[in-house]
Amino acid sequence: EDTGCVSRTGSCPCRSAGRTRDSAAGPGEGPPSSPSDCIQLNQYKLKDEIGKVRSDNETFPISFLACSKCKVLCGTSGRPPPTRPDDRRSKVFGPLERVYQEIAILKKLDHLNIVKLVEVLDDPAEDNLHMVFELVPKGPVMEVPTDSPFSEDQARLYLRDIILGLEYLHYQKIIHRDIKPSNLLLGDDGHVKIADFGVSNEFEGSDALLSSTAGTPAFMAPETLTEQKQSFSGKALDVWALGVTLFCFVYGKCPFIDEYILGLHEKIRNASVEFPVTPQISVELQDLLVQMLDKDPESRIPVPDIKLHPWVTLDGAAPLPLEEEHCTVVEVTEEEVQNSVKLIPSLSTVILVKSMLRKRSFSNPFEFPGKRENRSMSAPGDLLSNGSSSGSSRDGELEDLHEDGVSS
């Protein structure tokens, strides 16, 4: 399999917990890396690190990586194993234990407008978890700012996809918390997929009541920026961020911009939305934007009403599917939680198994060749004898074990 290869070096220049534009680049985009810089995880080769994330009130080094075949989202260190079914202690999940539960749910999400989680790899050598997502080669739907915004028709097409994806997430009781153009990836079929669940939240009941801030500053809702400690609606946060995203689609920039973060917060909290003179947009679209960017989360338009808005449906001529037509409940069992992560074997085990396969010998790998001289095809035995007699021959033996030298 052609998995591609780049190095692990690099850092994320963004202030948010989202991906950078490199994370969504397809194969062949960006400078190639030396094979010696590759980090192999099963059939995947890791590329650049492109970001980190905070989890709740505790800090964990969650690394965003990219594979040429799939996207690797994050890793977390110092994790304990999840609670076993026979564990009789009270089931109080810590931040790292919740990761396993969230992984199990994400793996079962299945929607046209949600990036699919393929598998999760546990790297014991690095003490990391690597979440492998499907590759969406066309990358972010838009880079902001841009001098080439979308037409209303194009913006409507993409918004309809995002609405369905967001409705599906809310139906699964997941708040995304970081909707923005760089987290909306364009597939080969022209449909937009929601990606990057690095700061998402699960909730119980009809809505999430959140109290912590997360996401990208320019896309944060005003109720998250108050000095008073208060809880706020998770669904309303996603609607606000979607409104900012729609504004970016048609104007190529965010509605609230400031050089300083405090000035940006002040504008988000208090400034009215101003529509630039150019490009001119329809009255219906302005009405939708005003309702989505309502500073009062209680009166902000909800997703079901956005689906019915005249601008979205072309005055009813193109209705979106009903919730029950594209949403089914995802439930996970305790067994699925336990099996949500795949363990990566250690390097020594991989070398040993590959050597035995190449030599077509499955005898005792730890038996010295002196005791079984007639078994000259025993690869591990040869390695041990060569290592004790000649350093150069041992090096030659190991060189033959590289990925490129092993036939599949």
ABEGO torsion letter per residue (X at the ends): XBAEBBBABEBBABABABBBAAAABBBGBEBBBBAAABBBBEABBBBBBAEBBBBEABBBBBBBBBBAABBBABBBBGBBBBBBAABABBBBBBAAAAAAAAAAAAAABBBAABBBBABBBBBAAAGBBBBBBBBBAAEBABBOBBABBBBAAAAAAAAAAAAAAAAAAAAAGBBAGABBAAABBBBAAGBBBBBGAAABBBBBEABBBBABBBEBAAABBAAAABABBBBBBAAAAAAAAAAAAAAAAAAGBBABBBABAAAAAAAAAABBBBBBAOBBBBAAAAAAAAAAABABAAABBBAAAAAABAAAAGGGABBBBBAAAABBBBBBBAAAAAAABBBBBBAAAAAAAAAAAAAGBABBAABBAAABAABAABAAAAAAAAAAABAAAAAAAAAAABAAABBX
